[in-house]
Every structure is written in structure tokens, then in C-alpha cells.
Amino acid sequence: MKIEELNYGDLIEIEWIDADQGTGWTTLVDVLEEEPDLKCRSVGYFMFSTEKYIVAAVTIGVKDPQDVNGVWHIPRCWFQSCRKL
């Protein structure tokens, strides 16, 4: 499904690639050998999209759907696919 076909409040499952960050000391050899699994799948309510981001929320209000919680800004270049649930 194309992001442009979604409307505010649509429940979606989105697949995307995340960034990774390590903490603590390591070696260049270990970093070069590392192959982190960065694929993610998230479910939430579509809010809107721009040229740079896809914006969704974990929760939207029942009385006022413009009240939102748990907002994500997923960079477009990290986006893989989505489907409406």
C-alpha cells in the first residue's frame, strides 16, 4: 500500500529499518564483523507524512482523535512497506 492512500487515524502495520547504537568499548574488528538485524515492524495509527517522515502514533483519543500519545517520526528512507489493518 502507498502511504499517499492512507488517511488520518488509519490503523497500519509498517515495516522499516531502524538505526543501531552500541554502548561500551569494542574493537574495529568486532564492528566490521557485526551484522545487526535492523528490520522492525510496528503497529499504530497513521497521522500524516511529509517528504522526509512518516508520522504515526501508538494511541489516539476517542473523544478527540487529535489527542495522541507515542508519536513516531520514521524517516522516509527507512520505510520499507505498510499495510492497512
Secondary structure, 3 states (H helix, E strand, C coil): CCHHHCCCCCEEEEEEECCCCCCCCCCHHHHHHCCCCCEEEEEEEEEEECCCEEEEEEEECCCCCCCEEEEEEEEHHHEEEEEEC
